[in-house]
C-alpha cells in the first residue's frame, strides 16, 4: 500500500470510529488495530488523534457545503428552500457516518470545523435569499439573519431526528419542513409581538 493509500485507509477508519464512538472514546490504538498497522504509522500521517479528527471533519464540512451550494440552483425562494432541505437530507442518507461525526460535539472543534460552523455557513447563504425576499415584501431585511438561523436550525434538528428514525420518507420530511417554513414565512407579521406581553 502506498503512503497515499494508507492515509486514505486511516481516514476512512477514523471516520467510522469517530461516527460510532465520538472523539473521546476513539483511540489511536484502535485506529491502528483496524488498519493492521502500528501506532507510529498513524502518528506519522496525522501527528495524533486530533490531526486525524481534523482531517475527517474538514472533509465532511466541505462535502456537505458543496452538496448544499450545488443544490441551490432555482430562482424562486420556495424552490431554494426545498433544494436546501433535500440537500441536507440527501447528505444524511448517503453519508451517515460523516453526519454523525459532524453532529457529535468535540472540545477540539468548538469554534470552527464542526456542525455549528457548517450550519452558520448555510444560514449565511439562506440569509441572502431571505434578505431579498424581505425587501420585496416590505419586512426589515436586517431580520433575515435571525430567520435564516431559525430555518436552518429547524432543518438540521429535524435531520438529526430523521437520522435515527428514517420515517417518513426523505421527500415527505423535506415537503413538511418546507411547508412549515414557507407557509410560516408567507404569513409573517411585519412587527410581531408576544401575546403574553401584550396582556400586561
N, C-alpha and C positions, 0 to 999 in steps of 0.2 A: 504494500500500500504506500503510495506517495505521501509526502508531508501534507499536501493539499487535501488528498482523500482522507487522511487520518483526521485532519482538522474538521472536515465536514462530518465525519463519523462522530467525533466527540461533541460537536454542536448538536447533532440530532439526538444523541443520547442525553445530553444535558437538558435539551428541550423537553424530552419525555419525562425525565426525573423531576425537573422543576414544575412541570404540569401536574404530576402525580402527588408530589410531596411539598412543594414550595421550596423557597431558597434555604431556609434554616435547616430543614430536615434532609436536605440533599448533601452528600459528602463527595469529596474528590475521590475517596477510596471506592465509592460505589460507581462513579462515572468510569474510573479506570477498570474496575472489575467487569462492568458490562462491555467495555470496549476490548477487554482482554489485553490490556497494556499495563505498564507500571505507572504509579502516581507521577513520577518525574516527567513522563511523556505529556500528561495533562498540563502540568506546571510549565513545561517548555512552550506549549502552544498558547496558554492563556494567562500564565502567571498565578493562577489560583482560581478558586470558585467564583470570586467576584468578577474576574475577567471573562470567564465563560458565560456567566449570567448576563453580563453587559452585552456581549455579542448576541446572545439569544434574544434578549429584549429588543435590542436595536433592530434586528431583522424583522421581528414581529411588528414593531411600530411602523417601520417602512412599508411592510406588506399590507397592513390594514389601511394606512393613509393612502397608499397607491390605489387600493381597491375602491375606497370611497371617492377619491378625487376622480378616478377614471369613470366612476358610475354617474357622476353629476354632469349629464350631457343635455338634459331637457332645458327648455326655455321657461316653462311655466313653473312657478313655485310649488304647486301641488305635486307635480311630477318629480321635481327635485327632492321633495320630502320622501316620496315613495322610493326613489333611487337610493337615497342615503340610508333609509331604514333597511331596504333589501340588501344593500352592500354590507352592512354590519352583520345582518343575519346570515348572509352567504359566507362571510368570513368565519363566523361562529360554527357554522355547519361543516365547512371544508377544513378549517384549521383549529379544531377543538383544543388540541394541546397548546397551540400558540395563544389562543384566547385565555385559556386557564393560566398560562404564565403571566399574561398581562394583567389579569384582574386580581392576582394574588399580590398582597402588599409586601414590599421589601424595604427594609430600613435603608438599603443602599440607594434605592432609586426614588427617594421621596420627592425630589424636585423635578427630575426630568427622566424621560425614558420609561415611564410607567403608563398604566391605563389612563390615569388622570390627565397626564400631559397629552396623550393621544386625543382624549375627549375635548381638551381645550383647543387643540388644533382643528378638530372637526367643527366644534362650536364656532370658531373664528370664521370658517367658510360659510356656515349657516347664517352667521350674523350679517354677512354681506347680502345674502338673499333676502333676509327679513328686513334689513335696513331699507332696501329699495322698495319692498312691498309696503312697509310702514309709511314711507313718504307718499306713495301713491294713495294710500287710504287716509292720510291725514293724522297718523299717530306719530308720537315723538320717536324719531329714528334712534335717539340715544338709548332707548329701552330695548333695542334689537339685541344687544349683548345679553341682557338678562333673559330674554325669551329664548335665545339660541342655546344658552346653558340649560334652561329648563327642558327644551325639546330634546337635546342630545342626551341629557341625563335620563330622561324618560325612556328613550330608546335603549340606552346602554343598560339600565337596570332591568328592563324587560328582557333584553338579550341574555343577561346573566341568569335570570329565572328560566328562560326558554332552553338554555344550555343543558339544564338538568332534566326538564320535563319533556321537551321535544313535542309537545302537543299544545295547541293545534298546529297544523302545518305552517311552515315558514311564510307562505304567501298570505295566509289568513292572519297571522300575527302582524305582519307588515301592514296589511289593509286596516286592521283595527288601530294600530298605532297612528297611522296617517289620518284615519277617521277622527280620532280624538284630537290630534294636533291640529289638523286643518279646520275642522268644524269649530274647534275652540278659537283658533285664530280668526276665522271668518266672522265671529260674533264678538270680537273684542270691544270692550268699552274704552273710550279714549282716556278717561280718568277714573279707573276703578277705585273703589273704597271698600273697606271691610264693613260688612253689615253689623258686626258686633260692636265696632267702634262708632258707627253712626247713631246707635241707640243711646249712647251715653250723653 
